[in-house]
Amino acid sequence: MNLLLLEAADFVAADRVVVRDRRLTHIQEVHRAEAGESLRVGLLGGGMGVGRLVRLDQAEAELTVELTQAPPAKLPITLLLALPRPKMLRRVLQTAASMGVPRLVLLNSYRVEKSFWQTPFLEPHAVREQLLLGLEQARDTVLPEVILEKRFKPFVEDRLPQLVKGTRGLIGHPGDYPACPRALDEPVTLAIGPEGGWIPYEIEKLTAAGLQPVQLGERILRVETAVSALLARLF
């Protein structure tokens, strides 16, 4: 936890908060902080700054806070991601949040097993928990928007063209395609497929919606690795 994330409910005064839950445990066991020490803090959806620990016991921590810094800018990207396996989903959510993705669309695909959509890791509170962990890692306060699209064809035909409009549409996919561009200074809509990649029909539909297939080389990457590699290359 590189940033102690605060919520509006934590405030007991305009410049004073009380935290409990796992954040208290982290302060005690990881930071091993004591009264008088300062921690980096941020208000979820708001600014960041410094919190001074004025009281710490087994039940709660009380801090005075001063929020004077804006959160880091988000990447100009909409990430379309074929729904990963549940265990991988948690890591991908953290990665997307920590790297500054503002909008993540989890999309169905032929190679996405139906059971993946039943995982409890897709429950709103579970998704939020992983996003918070990503924000804490990267020192950010603004949650990404996460959209679930369980039907590939209606989404790609009816809604994706509008999302792509005004952006550079790319499909991360191995094969005989142009190399992924580097260091773009324009908004991007990026689609990354499941393990095994998009099937030809899906590539055709994504291309018709305005996206262009690109590749990172001969190596076949795990989804979470591909997300990190493509984002780092594009921006």
C-alpha positions as CSV (number, residue, x, y, z in Angstrom):
1,M,0.0,0.0,0.0
2,N,1.8,3.1,-1.3
3,L,-1.2,5.3,-0.7
4,L,-3.7,5.2,2.2
5,L,-7.0,5.6,0.4
6,L,-9.7,7.4,2.3
7,E,-13.4,7.5,1.7
8,A,-15.9,10.2,2.6
9,A,-17.3,8.1,5.4
10,D,-13.8,8.1,7.1
11,F,-14.0,11.9,7.8
12,V,-15.0,12.9,11.3
13,A,-14.1,16.6,10.6
14,A,-13.0,18.6,7.5
15,D,-9.3,17.7,8.1
16,R,-9.5,14.6,10.3
17,V,-10.2,10.9,9.5
18,V,-10.6,7.7,11.4
19,V,-9.8,4.4,9.7
20,R,-10.3,0.8,10.7
21,D,-10.6,-2.4,8.5
22,R,-7.6,-3.7,6.6
23,R,-6.1,-0.2,6.3
24,L,-5.6,-0.1,10.1
25,T,-3.9,-3.6,9.9
26,H,-1.6,-2.3,7.2
27,I,-0.6,0.8,9.2
28,Q,0.2,-1.4,12.2
29,E,1.8,-4.4,10.6
30,V,3.4,-3.1,7.4
31,H,4.1,0.6,8.0
32,R,4.6,-0.1,11.7
33,A,3.8,3.6,12.1
34,E,3.6,5.4,15.4
35,A,1.7,8.5,16.5
36,G,3.4,11.6,15.0
37,E,4.5,9.9,11.7
38,S,3.2,11.0,8.3
39,L,1.7,8.8,5.6
40,R,0.8,9.4,2.0
41,V,-3.0,9.6,1.7
42,G,-5.6,10.2,-0.9
43,L,-9.4,10.7,-1.0
44,L,-11.1,8.2,-3.3
45,G,-12.2,10.3,-6.3
46,G,-10.4,13.3,-5.0
47,G,-7.0,14.8,-4.1
48,M,-3.9,13.4,-2.5
49,G,-1.6,14.7,0.2
50,V,-0.2,13.9,3.6
51,G,-1.8,12.4,6.7
52,R,-0.3,12.8,10.2
53,L,-1.0,10.0,12.6
54,V,-2.3,11.5,15.8
55,R,-3.7,8.4,17.5
56,L,-3.2,4.7,16.9
57,D,-4.6,1.8,18.9
58,Q,-5.8,-1.7,18.3
59,A,-9.3,-0.5,17.2
60,E,-8.6,2.5,14.9
61,A,-6.2,5.1,13.6
62,E,-6.9,8.8,13.6
63,L,-5.1,11.2,11.2
64,T,-5.2,14.8,10.3
65,V,-5.0,15.1,6.6
66,E,-4.1,17.8,4.0
67,L,-5.0,17.1,0.4
68,T,-3.2,19.5,-1.9
69,Q,-2.1,17.3,-4.9
70,A,-4.2,16.2,-7.9
71,P,-4.1,12.5,-8.8
72,P,-2.0,11.4,-11.8
73,A,-3.5,11.7,-15.2
74,K,-5.2,8.7,-16.7
75,L,-4.1,7.1,-20.0
76,P,-6.2,8.2,-23.0
77,I,-7.4,4.6,-23.6
78,T,-10.5,2.4,-23.5
79,L,-9.4,-1.2,-22.9
80,L,-11.5,-4.0,-24.3
81,L,-10.5,-7.3,-22.7
82,A,-12.0,-10.7,-23.3
83,L,-13.0,-11.9,-19.9
84,P,-9.9,-13.7,-18.4
85,R,-10.0,-16.8,-16.1
86,P,-11.2,-15.7,-12.6
87,K,-7.8,-16.0,-10.9
88,M,-6.2,-13.9,-13.7
89,L,-9.1,-11.4,-13.6
90,R,-8.0,-10.2,-10.2
91,R,-4.5,-9.5,-11.3
92,V,-5.7,-7.8,-14.5
93,L,-8.0,-5.5,-12.7
94,Q,-5.2,-4.4,-10.4
95,T,-2.9,-3.9,-13.4
96,A,-5.4,-1.8,-15.3
97,A,-6.1,0.4,-12.3
98,S,-2.4,0.8,-11.4
99,M,-1.4,1.7,-15.0
100,G,-4.1,4.4,-15.3
101,V,-6.7,2.8,-17.5
102,P,-9.9,4.9,-17.1
103,R,-12.3,2.5,-18.8
104,L,-12.2,-1.3,-19.0
105,V,-14.8,-3.3,-21.0
106,L,-14.8,-7.0,-20.1
107,L,-16.1,-8.7,-23.2
108,N,-17.3,-12.2,-24.1
109,S,-15.5,-14.2,-26.7
110,Y,-15.8,-17.7,-28.3
111,R,-12.9,-18.9,-26.1
112,V,-14.3,-17.4,-22.9
113,E,-15.8,-20.2,-20.9
114,K,-19.4,-19.6,-19.8
115,S,-18.5,-20.4,-16.3
116,F,-16.2,-17.4,-16.1
117,W,-19.2,-15.1,-16.1
118,Q,-20.5,-16.8,-12.9
119,T,-17.4,-16.1,-10.8
120,P,-17.9,-14.2,-7.6
121,F,-14.9,-12.1,-8.6
122,L,-17.2,-10.2,-11.0
123,E,-19.5,-9.1,-8.2
124,P,-19.3,-5.3,-7.9
125,H,-17.6,-5.4,-4.4
126,A,-15.0,-7.9,-5.6
127,V,-14.2,-5.8,-8.7
128,R,-13.9,-2.7,-6.5
129,E,-11.6,-4.4,-4.1
130,Q,-9.1,-5.3,-6.8
131,L,-9.3,-1.8,-8.4
132,L,-8.6,-0.3,-5.0
133,L,-5.5,-2.4,-4.6
134,G,-4.3,-1.2,-8.0
135,L,-4.9,2.4,-7.0
136,E,-3.0,2.0,-3.7
137,Q,-0.1,0.5,-5.6
138,A,0.2,3.3,-8.1
139,R,-0.8,6.2,-5.8
140,D,-4.0,7.1,-7.6
141,T,-7.5,7.9,-6.3
142,V,-9.8,7.6,-9.3
143,L,-11.5,4.3,-9.9
144,P,-11.7,3.0,-13.5
145,E,-15.1,2.4,-15.1
146,V,-15.7,-1.3,-15.6
147,I,-18.3,-2.4,-18.1
148,L,-19.5,-6.0,-18.5
149,E,-20.5,-7.0,-22.1
150,K,-21.7,-10.7,-22.1
151,R,-22.7,-10.6,-25.8
152,F,-19.9,-10.1,-28.3
153,K,-21.8,-9.5,-31.5
154,P,-24.4,-6.9,-30.3
155,F,-21.6,-5.0,-28.5
156,V,-19.2,-5.0,-31.4
157,E,-21.9,-4.1,-34.0
158,D,-24.0,-1.6,-32.0
159,R,-21.8,0.1,-29.4
160,L,-18.2,-0.4,-30.3
161,P,-18.2,1.9,-33.4
162,Q,-19.2,4.8,-31.2
163,L,-16.5,4.0,-28.6
164,V,-13.9,3.8,-31.4
165,K,-14.9,7.1,-32.9
166,G,-12.2,9.7,-32.5
167,T,-9.7,7.2,-31.3
168,R,-7.1,4.9,-32.9
169,G,-8.5,1.4,-32.7
170,L,-6.1,-1.5,-32.2
171,I,-6.4,-5.2,-31.7
172,G,-3.5,-7.0,-29.9
173,H,-3.2,-10.3,-31.7
174,P,-0.3,-12.5,-32.8
175,G,0.2,-13.1,-36.5
176,D,1.3,-11.5,-39.7
177,Y,0.2,-8.0,-38.7
178,P,2.0,-4.6,-38.4
179,A,4.0,-4.1,-35.2
180,C,2.2,-2.3,-32.4
181,P,3.0,1.4,-32.6
182,R,4.9,3.2,-29.9
183,A,4.5,6.3,-27.8
184,L,1.2,7.5,-29.2
185,D,-0.1,11.0,-28.5
186,E,-3.7,10.2,-29.4
187,P,-6.6,8.4,-27.7
188,V,-6.7,4.6,-28.3
189,T,-9.3,1.9,-28.1
190,L,-7.4,-1.4,-27.6
191,A,-8.8,-4.9,-27.7
192,I,-7.0,-7.8,-26.2
193,G,-8.3,-11.4,-26.6
194,P,-8.5,-14.4,-24.4
195,E,-5.8,-17.1,-24.0
196,G,-5.6,-18.6,-27.4
197,G,-6.5,-15.3,-29.0
198,W,-9.5,-14.0,-30.9
199,I,-11.0,-16.3,-33.5
200,P,-11.0,-15.1,-37.1
201,Y,-14.7,-14.2,-37.0
202,E,-14.0,-11.9,-34.0
203,I,-11.1,-10.3,-35.7
204,E,-13.3,-9.7,-38.7
205,K,-16.0,-8.1,-36.6
206,L,-13.6,-5.9,-34.6
207,T,-11.9,-4.8,-37.8
208,A,-15.3,-3.8,-39.2
209,A,-15.9,-1.7,-36.1
210,G,-12.8,0.3,-36.8
211,L,-9.9,-1.6,-35.1
212,Q,-6.6,-2.7,-36.7
213,P,-4.8,-5.9,-35.7
214,V,-1.2,-5.3,-34.4
215,Q,1.3,-7.7,-32.9
216,L,4.1,-7.6,-30.3
217,G,6.3,-10.2,-31.9
218,E,6.6,-14.0,-32.1
219,R,6.1,-14.7,-28.4
220,I,2.7,-15.7,-27.1
221,L,2.0,-13.8,-23.9
222,R,-0.4,-14.3,-21.0
223,V,-3.3,-11.9,-20.9
224,E,-1.9,-10.0,-17.9
225,T,1.5,-9.7,-19.5
226,A,0.0,-8.6,-22.8
227,V,-2.0,-5.8,-21.0
228,S,1.2,-4.5,-19.3
229,A,3.3,-4.8,-22.5
230,L,0.8,-3.1,-24.8
231,L,0.0,-0.2,-22.5
232,A,3.7,0.4,-21.8
233,R,4.5,0.4,-25.5
234,L,1.6,2.6,-26.6
235,F,2.2,5.3,-24.0
